[in-house]
């Protein structure tokens, strides 16, 4: 289950990064779009 564990870590990292950025930016959609782009979506 190593893959599942690292995936959870990545997800948690993204969530905390989103929250941190949300405190500095009002446009949440822009932040989400940036993360989706960074993930290759």
ChimeraX attribute file (.defattr): number of C-alpha atoms within 10 A of each C-alpha:
attribute: neighborCount
match mode: 1-to-1
recipient: residues
	/A:1	5
	/A:2	6
	/A:3	8
	/A:4	9
	/A:5	10
	/A:6	11
	/A:7	11
	/A:8	11
	/A:9	12
	/A:10	11
	/A:11	12
	/A:12	12
	/A:13	12
	/A:14	15
	/A:15	13
	/A:16	11
	/A:17	13
	/A:18	17
	/A:19	14
	/A:20	11
	/A:21	15
	/A:22	16
	/A:23	9
	/A:24	9
	/A:25	12
	/A:26	10
	/A:27	10
	/A:28	15
	/A:29	10
	/A:30	12
	/A:31	17
	/A:32	15
	/A:33	12
	/A:34	14
	/A:35	16
	/A:36	11
	/A:37	10
	/A:38	9
	/A:39	9
	/A:40	7
	/A:41	8
